Amino acid sequence: MPAPRAIATRTWRWIRSAPGTYLWLTTLAITTLIIDLLPPDEAKDWLDHRSTNLHHLAEEPVRVLITSAFWIDGSSWLAYAVLFTVFHANAERWLGTWRWLAVVALAHVGATYLSQGVLLWAIRSDEAPEKAMYILDVGVSYGLAGVAAVLAYHLTTPWRWWYILGVLAVVLPPIFLNRTFTDIGHASAAVIGFACYPLTRGRGHPWNPRTLMAARR
C-alpha cells in the first residue's frame, strides 16, 4: 500500500496537471459556503442577481454569463468535486488548459442561449408564463456536459461509440420526460461538446481502455 506521503505527492501532481479545473472547484467551494451561510431569502436574491435568465441576458449578458458559472444552486459540492475530477481534470490534462476552457465556454454560453431561446419561444407561444423570464439559472452543468461529450474523442473505437451512447442516454431522455429548459440546455451542451472535435486534433493518439485492463492483469 502506498505511504500517505506518496499518496499526497501523487494527488498534488494530479491537481497541478489540471490547474483550471481545481481553481474553479476551489472557487465553487467558497461560493457554496457563502450561500450556505446566508439566510434563505438573501441566498435566493444573491443567486437571482447572477442568473442567466432572459431578463439578465437582455440587460447584462457578459456579467451573468461569467458569474453564473461560479455558483451552485443547492447542489452538493462534493458531488461536483468527483465529477470535475472525472471529466474536467481529464479533459484539461488531455487538451491543455486553453482548449479545455474553450470547450467549457462554448458549451456554457451556447447552451445558455439555446435553452433560454426555447424558453422565450415558449413564453411568446403562451406555453410558459411571463414570469419565467426571471427564472433562476446558475451553475456549472452546461460546461460539464460539453466537456463530458468532447472526451469521447479521447477514446478509441469501439469504446468511443459506447461512450457517446452513454452521454446521449443521460441528456436526451429528460427532454421528453421533464421538458424543462435546463434539460434542453444539457442536451445542447453535449451536442456542442461533440462539435468541438477540431479542438482535439493534435492532442495525441486516442486512449484504449484495454491498455489499462491489460496492465492490471
C-alpha positions as CSV (number, residue, x, y, z in Angstrom):
1,M,0.0,0.0,0.0
2,P,1.4,3.4,-0.9
3,A,2.6,5.6,2.0
4,P,0.5,8.7,2.9
5,R,3.3,10.9,1.7
6,A,3.4,9.1,-1.7
7,I,-0.4,9.5,-2.0
8,A,-0.2,13.2,-1.1
9,T,2.5,13.7,-3.7
10,R,0.5,12.0,-6.4
11,T,-2.6,13.9,-5.5
12,W,-0.7,17.2,-5.7
13,R,0.8,16.3,-9.1
14,W,-2.7,15.5,-10.4
15,I,-4.1,18.8,-9.2
16,R,-1.2,20.7,-10.7
17,S,-1.8,18.9,-14.0
18,A,-5.3,20.4,-14.2
19,P,-5.0,23.9,-12.6
20,G,-8.1,25.4,-14.3
21,T,-10.3,22.6,-13.0
22,Y,-9.2,22.8,-9.4
23,L,-9.1,26.6,-9.3
24,W,-12.7,26.6,-10.5
25,L,-13.6,23.9,-8.0
26,T,-12.0,25.8,-5.2
27,T,-14.0,28.9,-6.1
28,L,-17.2,26.8,-6.1
29,A,-16.3,25.6,-2.6
30,I,-16.1,29.2,-1.4
31,T,-19.2,30.4,-3.1
32,T,-21.2,27.4,-1.9
33,L,-20.1,28.1,1.6
34,I,-21.2,31.7,1.2
35,I,-24.7,30.5,0.1
36,D,-24.9,28.1,3.0
37,L,-24.1,30.8,5.5
38,L,-26.7,33.3,4.1
39,P,-30.4,33.3,5.2
40,P,-32.6,31.6,2.6
41,D,-34.1,34.8,1.3
42,E,-30.7,36.5,0.9
43,A,-29.2,33.5,-0.7
44,K,-32.0,33.5,-3.3
45,D,-31.5,37.2,-4.0
46,W,-27.8,36.6,-4.3
47,L,-28.3,33.8,-6.9
48,D,-31.0,35.7,-8.7
49,H,-28.6,38.6,-9.3
50,R,-26.2,36.1,-11.1
51,S,-28.8,34.2,-13.0
52,T,-28.6,33.8,-16.8
53,N,-32.3,34.3,-17.2
54,L,-33.9,36.2,-20.1
55,H,-34.1,39.4,-18.1
56,H,-30.4,39.5,-17.2
57,L,-29.3,38.2,-20.7
58,A,-31.1,41.2,-22.2
59,E,-29.6,43.7,-19.7
60,E,-26.1,42.4,-18.7
61,P,-25.2,39.3,-20.7
62,V,-21.5,39.3,-20.2
63,R,-21.7,39.7,-16.4
64,V,-24.2,37.0,-15.8
65,L,-22.6,34.5,-18.2
66,I,-19.4,34.8,-16.3
67,T,-20.7,35.0,-12.7
68,S,-23.4,32.2,-13.1
69,A,-20.6,29.7,-13.7
70,F,-19.2,30.2,-10.2
71,W,-22.4,29.4,-8.2
72,I,-24.2,26.2,-7.5
73,D,-28.0,26.2,-6.8
74,G,-28.5,23.9,-3.9
75,S,-26.3,21.2,-5.3
76,S,-23.6,19.1,-3.5
77,W,-20.1,20.5,-3.9
78,L,-18.7,17.1,-3.1
79,A,-20.6,15.5,-6.0
80,Y,-19.2,18.2,-8.3
81,A,-15.7,17.6,-6.9
82,V,-16.0,14.0,-8.1
83,L,-17.5,15.0,-11.5
84,F,-14.8,17.7,-12.0
85,T,-12.1,15.1,-11.3
86,V,-13.5,12.5,-13.6
87,F,-14.4,14.8,-16.6
88,H,-12.9,18.3,-16.3
89,A,-9.5,17.2,-15.0
90,N,-9.0,14.5,-17.6
91,A,-10.1,16.8,-20.4
92,E,-7.8,19.6,-19.2
93,R,-4.9,17.2,-18.9
94,W,-5.6,15.9,-22.4
95,L,-6.5,19.1,-24.3
96,G,-4.4,21.6,-22.3
97,T,-5.9,24.4,-20.2
98,W,-6.8,26.8,-23.0
99,R,-8.5,24.3,-25.3
100,W,-10.4,22.8,-22.3
101,L,-11.5,26.3,-21.3
102,A,-12.7,27.0,-24.9
103,V,-14.9,23.9,-24.8
104,V,-16.3,24.9,-21.4
105,A,-17.0,28.4,-22.6
106,L,-18.7,27.3,-25.8
107,A,-20.9,24.8,-24.0
108,H,-21.8,27.2,-21.2
109,V,-22.6,30.1,-23.4
110,G,-24.1,28.2,-26.3
111,A,-26.4,26.0,-24.2
112,T,-27.5,29.0,-22.1
113,Y,-28.7,30.9,-25.2
114,L,-30.2,27.9,-26.8
115,S,-32.2,26.9,-23.7
116,Q,-33.2,30.4,-22.9
117,G,-34.2,30.9,-26.6
118,V,-36.5,27.9,-26.3
119,L,-37.9,29.4,-23.1
120,L,-38.5,32.7,-24.8
121,W,-40.4,30.9,-27.6
122,A,-42.5,29.1,-25.0
123,I,-43.4,32.5,-23.4
124,R,-44.3,34.1,-26.6
125,S,-46.4,31.0,-27.5
126,D,-48.2,31.1,-24.2
127,E,-46.6,27.8,-23.3
128,A,-44.9,29.3,-20.3
129,P,-45.8,32.3,-18.0
130,E,-44.3,35.7,-18.4
131,K,-42.6,35.4,-15.0
132,A,-40.3,32.6,-16.5
133,M,-38.2,35.5,-17.8
134,Y,-36.9,35.8,-14.2
135,I,-36.3,32.1,-13.6
136,L,-33.2,31.0,-11.7
137,D,-30.4,29.7,-14.0
138,V,-27.0,29.4,-12.4
139,G,-24.5,26.5,-12.2
140,V,-21.8,24.6,-14.0
141,S,-23.7,21.7,-15.5
142,Y,-23.7,23.0,-19.1
143,G,-19.9,23.3,-19.2
144,L,-19.7,19.9,-17.6
145,A,-22.0,18.3,-20.2
146,G,-19.9,19.8,-23.0
147,V,-16.6,18.6,-21.6
148,A,-18.0,15.1,-20.9
149,A,-19.1,14.9,-24.5
150,V,-15.8,16.1,-26.0
151,L,-14.0,13.4,-24.0
152,A,-15.5,10.8,-26.4
153,Y,-12.6,11.7,-28.8
154,H,-10.1,10.7,-26.2
155,L,-11.2,7.1,-26.6
156,T,-10.5,4.6,-29.4
157,T,-13.3,2.8,-31.2
158,P,-15.5,0.9,-30.3
159,W,-15.2,2.4,-26.8
160,R,-15.9,5.9,-28.3
161,W,-19.3,4.8,-29.6
162,W,-20.3,3.2,-26.4
163,Y,-19.3,6.4,-24.5
164,I,-21.3,8.6,-26.9
165,L,-24.3,6.4,-26.4
166,G,-23.9,6.7,-22.7
167,V,-23.7,10.5,-22.9
168,L,-26.8,10.6,-25.1
169,A,-28.6,8.3,-22.7
170,V,-28.1,10.8,-19.9
171,V,-29.0,14.0,-21.7
172,L,-31.8,13.0,-24.1
173,P,-34.5,11.2,-22.1
174,P,-35.0,14.2,-19.7
175,I,-36.1,16.4,-22.6
176,F,-39.1,14.1,-23.2
177,L,-39.8,13.2,-19.6
178,N,-39.4,16.6,-17.9
179,R,-39.4,19.1,-20.8
180,T,-37.6,21.9,-18.9
181,F,-35.2,24.5,-20.3
182,T,-32.4,23.0,-18.2
183,D,-32.8,19.6,-19.8
184,I,-32.6,21.3,-23.3
185,G,-29.5,23.1,-22.1
186,H,-27.8,19.9,-21.1
187,A,-28.5,18.2,-24.4
188,S,-27.4,21.4,-26.3
189,A,-24.2,21.5,-24.3
190,A,-23.4,17.9,-25.1
191,V,-24.0,18.5,-28.8
192,I,-21.7,21.5,-28.6
193,G,-19.1,19.3,-26.9
194,F,-19.3,16.7,-29.7
195,A,-19.0,19.6,-32.2
196,C,-15.7,20.6,-30.6
197,Y,-13.8,17.8,-32.4
198,P,-11.5,20.3,-34.2
199,L,-10.1,21.4,-30.8
200,T,-9.0,17.8,-30.1
201,R,-6.7,17.5,-33.2
202,G,-3.1,17.2,-32.4
203,R,-3.6,16.0,-28.8
204,G,-2.1,12.6,-29.2
205,H,-3.5,9.2,-30.0
206,P,-6.8,8.2,-28.5
207,W,-6.7,6.1,-25.3
208,N,-7.6,2.4,-25.4
209,P,-9.1,1.2,-22.1
210,R,-7.8,-2.3,-22.9
211,T,-4.3,-1.0,-22.1
212,L,-5.3,-0.3,-18.5
213,M,-7.1,-3.7,-18.3
214,A,-4.0,-5.5,-19.5
215,A,-1.8,-3.6,-17.1
216,R,-3.9,-4.8,-14.1
217,R,-3.6,-8.5,-15.0
